[in-house]
Amino acid sequence: MATKKYSKKAQEKIGEVMHEFKEGKLKSSSGDKVTDRKQAVAIGISEAKEAGLKVAKKKK
């Protein structure tokens, strides 16, 4: 099984979001505090995609 490919910048962006999550400062779009790790990763990937960084395609 091949691992997903993310650009270095995308990895850094996701890392920044995860750091915010660990500090308890990450908020969802509704303004609620994010408490789920998977949701935090999804937000990081979404933000990286919005910034136009190379992100792996969604699994089918």
Secondary structure, DSSP 8 states (H G I E B T S, - for coil): -------HHHHHHHHHHHHHHHHT--B-TTS-B---HHHHHHHHHHHHHHTT--------
